[in-house]
Amino acid sequence: MRKKIRALDQTKTNLVQADYIENILQYKSTQHYIEEQRLQDAIEKVFGMQRSKQGIGTLSEKSIHSILKYFIEPNDNYHEVALEGHFADIYTQDGVVEIQTQKFERLTDKLAYFLEIYPVTIVYPILVRKEISIFDDISQTVIQRKNSPKHMSVYDTFAELYRIKPFLKHPNLHICMVQMDAEEYRMMSVRKNTARGKSMKYDRIPIGIREITVLERIEDYMQFIPYELDTFTTKTFAKACHIPIDTARITVNILYEFGLIERIGKQGNMYIYGIADAK
């Protein structure tokens, strides 16, 4: 059974699209992106479908999910394919593709079924840079724009991978990290009995793709260990990768699970890790 997704509002979506089209060029002039035409084609396709309300994957899905779906596979005959009671975001002769923006644990049932039959690629969008645009519900105009202080990196993927840890070693599972910049639209609504309003996240639209990293084999995860680290603790790993210590712990946990690193000693209450010998 497909999970319910809060649908986008047609009027608000039209406003968001108009603002996006009008203001997006400022990013394009200062940033270098890859696959620009391919992404633009996907955005135009989804915008057109949202305006006309045609098909699955228009107002029933958030824009990043829909746009990535058309970015990966432009032919929507291969979208939302039913496979023995489970719907695949994309299904072609190359296998199944699932686009997941968060909460990988929701894929558990699908993975348990799909991986025994098909190659499965999980596509994870990583928002490296995000600008927030806040719409006022009454005036229907953008009243504030600001850069989000939060910047994601490829290491944020590991928190999601941890949620599907039992499947990570399966030879049919592949991970595709799509690093991108995006515009996040929020809607400001005035609370009752107060002049203050609260903005609610509405939708996010890709601005451009910076890099795409595909992990097909366990050995591919070696790229996340900085070259300068021969031995390390989670603390020194976090410092070298410029990530929070909690993210470092999860990343190191998975690298250890893969057998790419090994415990070679202790420093206080922390393990010291080293690169595992190739077997």
C-alpha positions in Angstrom: 0.0 0.0 0.0 1.3 3.4 -0.9 1.8 5.9 1.9 -0.3 9.0 1.9 1.4 12.3 1.0 0.1 15.7 1.8 -0.8 17.1 -1.6 0.4 20.5 -2.8 -2.2 23.3 -3.2 -2.7 24.3 -6.9 -2.8 28.1 -6.2 0.2 28.1 -4.0 2.1 25.9 -6.4 1.4 28.3 -9.2 2.8 31.2 -7.1 5.9 29.2 -6.2 6.5 28.3 -9.8 6.2 31.9 -11.0 8.6 33.1 -8.3 11.1 30.3 -9.0 11.2 31.0 -12.7 11.6 34.8 -12.2 14.4 34.5 -9.6 16.4 31.4 -10.5 18.7 33.1 -13.0 20.7 34.8 -10.2 21.9 31.4 -9.1 22.7 30.1 -12.5 25.0 33.1 -13.2 27.2 32.5 -10.1 27.2 28.7 -9.7 28.6 25.9 -11.9 26.3 22.9 -12.2 26.3 19.6 -14.1 23.5 18.2 -16.3 21.9 21.6 -16.4 19.8 20.9 -19.5 18.7 17.5 -18.3 17.6 19.0 -15.0 15.8 22.0 -16.7 13.9 19.6 -18.9 12.7 17.6 -15.8 11.7 20.9 -14.1 9.7 22.1 -17.1 8.0 18.7 -17.4 6.9 18.6 -13.7 5.8 22.3 -13.7 3.7 21.7 -16.7 2.1 18.6 -15.2 1.5 20.4 -11.9 -0.3 23.2 -13.7 -2.5 20.8 -15.6 -2.9 18.3 -12.7 -2.1 15.3 -15.0 -0.9 11.9 -13.8 0.6 10.4 -10.7 3.5 12.4 -9.3 2.3 15.9 -9.8 0.5 17.6 -6.9 0.6 14.4 -4.9 4.4 14.5 -4.6 6.8 17.2 -3.5 8.7 18.8 -6.4 12.2 17.5 -5.6 10.9 13.9 -5.7 9.0 14.4 -9.0 11.8 16.4 -10.7 14.4 13.8 -9.8 12.1 11.1 -11.1 12.0 12.8 -14.6 15.7 13.7 -14.3 16.6 10.0 -14.0 13.9 8.6 -16.3 12.2 11.1 -18.7 9.7 8.4 -19.9 6.9 8.3 -17.4 5.8 4.9 -18.7 8.4 3.6 -16.4 7.2 5.6 -13.4 5.1 4.2 -10.5 5.2 0.6 -11.7 3.4 -2.0 -9.7 5.5 -5.0 -8.9 3.7 -7.7 -7.0 1.9 -5.3 -4.7 4.7 -2.8 -4.3 5.1 0.4 -6.4 8.5 1.3 -7.7 9.2 5.0 -8.4 11.0 3.8 -11.5 11.3 0.4 -13.1 13.2 -0.4 -16.3 15.3 -3.2 -17.6 18.1 -1.9 -15.5 16.2 -2.4 -12.3 14.3 -0.5 -9.6 15.0 3.1 -8.6 13.6 4.6 -5.4 13.9 8.3 -4.7 13.9 9.0 -0.9 14.4 12.4 0.6 14.4 11.1 4.2 13.4 8.3 6.5 15.0 5.3 4.7 13.3 3.0 7.1 10.1 3.4 5.0 11.8 1.4 2.3 12.2 -1.7 4.5 9.3 -3.7 3.1 10.2 -2.7 -0.5 13.8 -3.6 -0.1 13.1 -6.9 1.5 11.1 -7.8 -1.6 12.9 -6.0 -4.5 16.5 -6.9 -3.6 15.9 -10.6 -4.0 14.8 -10.0 -7.6 16.0 -6.7 -9.0 19.0 -4.4 -8.7 17.8 -1.4 -6.6 19.2 2.1 -6.6 18.2 4.5 -3.8 18.5 8.1 -4.9 19.1 10.5 -2.1 19.1 14.3 -2.7 21.6 16.2 -0.5 20.9 19.9 -0.2 24.3 21.5 -0.1 23.0 25.0 -0.2 19.4 26.1 0.4 17.8 29.5 0.2 14.5 30.0 2.0 11.8 32.1 0.4 8.8 32.9 2.6 5.4 33.7 1.0 2.7 35.7 2.8 -0.7 33.9 2.5 -2.6 37.2 2.4 -0.6 39.3 -0.1 0.6 36.2 -2.0 4.1 37.7 -2.3 7.5 36.7 -1.1 8.1 38.8 2.1 11.5 37.4 3.0 14.5 35.6 1.5 17.4 34.2 3.5 20.1 31.6 3.2 19.7 28.6 5.4 22.5 28.1 7.8 22.2 24.4 7.4 24.5 22.8 4.7 24.3 19.1 4.1 27.2 16.9 2.9 27.6 13.4 1.6 28.2 12.3 5.2 24.6 13.1 6.1 23.7 10.1 3.9 25.1 7.7 6.5 22.4 8.6 9.1 19.8 7.4 6.5 21.9 4.4 5.6 22.0 3.3 9.2 18.2 3.0 9.1 18.5 0.2 6.5 21.7 -1.3 7.8 20.6 -4.9 7.4 20.4 -4.4 3.6 23.6 -2.4 3.0 25.8 -5.4 2.1 23.3 -6.8 -0.4 25.0 -6.9 -3.8 21.8 -5.7 -5.5 21.7 -2.4 -3.5 23.2 0.8 -4.9 23.2 4.3 -3.5 23.1 7.4 -5.6 23.9 10.7 -3.8 22.7 13.8 -5.7 24.4 16.9 -4.3 22.3 20.0 -5.2 21.3 23.5 -4.3 17.6 24.1 -3.8 15.0 26.8 -3.1 12.8 26.1 -0.1 9.4 27.8 -0.1 7.6 28.4 3.1 4.1 29.8 3.7 3.5 32.4 6.4 0.2 32.2 8.2 -1.0 34.6 11.0 -1.9 32.9 14.2 -5.2 33.6 15.9 -5.1 36.3 18.7 -1.6 37.4 17.8 0.1 39.5 15.2 3.0 37.0 14.9 3.0 34.5 12.1 4.6 31.1 11.6 6.1 29.9 8.4 5.4 26.3 7.4 7.6 24.4 4.9 5.7 24.0 1.6 7.9 22.8 -1.1 11.5 22.6 -2.3 12.7 22.9 -5.9 16.2 22.1 -7.2 18.3 25.0 -8.5 21.2 23.0 -9.8 23.1 19.7 -9.3 26.7 20.0 -8.1 27.8 16.4 -8.1 26.4 12.8 -8.4 28.1 10.0 -6.5 27.1 6.4 -7.1 28.0 3.6 -4.7 27.8 0.2 -6.3 30.3 -1.8 -4.2 31.4 -1.8 -0.6 34.8 -0.7 -1.8 33.3 2.6 -3.1 32.8 3.7 0.5 36.5 4.0 0.9 36.3 7.5 -0.7 34.7 8.8 2.6 37.9 8.2 4.6 40.2 11.2 4.2 43.6 10.2 2.7 45.5 11.8 5.6 44.0 9.5 8.2 46.0 6.3 8.7 44.6 5.9 12.2 41.8 7.8 13.8 39.2 8.0 16.4 35.6 9.2 15.8 36.7 12.6 17.1 39.7 13.0 14.7 37.5 11.6 11.9 34.9 14.2 12.6 37.6 17.0 12.5 39.1 15.8 9.3 35.7 15.5 7.5 34.4 18.8 9.0 31.2 17.0 10.3 29.5 16.8 13.7 30.7 14.0 16.0 27.4 12.2 15.9 27.6 12.0 12.1 31.2 10.7 12.4 30.1 8.0 14.8 27.4 6.7 12.4 29.8 6.9 9.4 32.5 5.1 11.2 30.0 2.5 12.5 29.0 1.7 8.9 32.6 1.6 7.6 33.5 -0.8 10.4 30.4 -2.9 9.6 31.6 -3.1 6.0 35.0 -4.3 7.1 36.8 -1.4 5.5 38.3 -0.3 8.9 39.3 -2.2 12.0 39.8 -1.5 15.6 43.5 -1.5 16.5 43.4 0.0 20.0 41.8 2.4 22.4 42.4 5.9 23.5 40.6 6.5 26.8 37.0 5.3 26.1 37.3 5.7 22.3 38.4 3.1 19.8 41.3 3.8 17.5 40.6 2.7 13.9 42.9 1.8 11.0 42.4 0.9 7.4 41.6 -2.9 7.2 43.9 -5.1 5.3 42.5 -6.1 1.9 41.2 -9.7 1.9 
